[in-house]
Amino acid sequence: MNALISCTTAGLLLFSLNGCALDRGLSPPTGGEHVSMTVKVPQNLAAEPMQVIYRSEKCTIKRSGPDWSSYEENGYLATTVQPQQQGHSELYEAKLAINGGGGCQWRLSNVTFGVTYANTTHFGENVKAGPGGGVIVMFDHHLPQRRSVFEPTIEVSGDLLIRKDYYPWINEQFIGGHEKLAWLVGEGGIYSYYRAPNARKVTFEPLLHAEYMVYSEGPKVKKKGNRNHFSYSDGSVVVGGSDPSFKKLQAIRLGQSQ
């Protein structure tokens, strides 16, 4: 079911709400406004379930400050929505109600979504899908639950089209347990942040450049001087750092010196 239409699909209320002896589920009004959330999914990737947050000014949460004073903030409700494939296309869509309705008069606050690897067997044995390829869109003034202080928020006045380059990164680590993860490396961190309060159509088109893979190997022993090694598709090796260089990956693909 694409639209959020009843409390049966509303998910879990994360905190008990103060003074809200009401039906706390979602109940969007018939014919109300929706935002269309669409992901164009490249080959070998899959659309992740959308983590949707609604907020309520009517049903509040009581908090305690560091000086033991009490204050109230908007209540919130979380639900998960699986975007649906449109025919046999690469497009996956979910339609989310702006007005969540119900006794708490819920309003759409933010959506976390993106892509991940559907299958990692082509990377070798025991490779698991890792992070990357995530987007958070905010529809009000609140900050999302997942927030990086290092990543800027891009402000958008109307509908939102997100087109971003991504590269596969196989990250092999040994200390603390052997693990191989297939990350998606884009410009910035694991998530990109957008604020689009007036958007009624959000489209995410990740561009996966699968042939420009970077492989990293962490130290096998925790010892001063031991560092990560990054091997790029042009044969170059970079020692040190925690993440691959997105600028270098772009330069290799575009045939530019780096």
C-alpha angles and dihedrals in degrees: 000000000000102000128062100239111151146022090254088074095037098100124207131338104229099208134019108261122233119241094352108128088164140103098287096192128102117269109167114198117253111263093015125147120280135190117223112222111195130179122192102211119209122216115287092020132097134207111252121225111270116245105213126194125197123189133204130204089190099054106049136186119232113225135183121229126219089264090053091254115140128231138167131236134181115288119236139205128200129209135170121227124188111215113231126230113248105230110300094325132115089249123107118186141186125183113213125195114240091205108049091188120191126121091303094052093230121205126198109259110171144339128213114200143135144127137296137177113289092193129016100178092106088065092060136261124333096009113146129197111263136191131293134085094077130143131189119196119191120205097185139031095275124106116240123249091248105057134160116202088207099058120080122227115236112219116217126187100199138008117345130232115181117192115174138167119235135185131197115250120190105201115192118189130180109178111091092015134333112275138162119198130183106219129185110230116207135157106292127002136322090293134038115212127219134171112206110158094169099042116122094171123046118180125184117194111179112192109212115201095196097175093061098069125165122206125200130191122195126212117283092211128039101238135138110269096024110122143167119279119214119200116195130201092253090062096256121134125207121195120210136020133087100250137033119259110259089195090055092049090051091048093051092051094046093045094244126143115252 
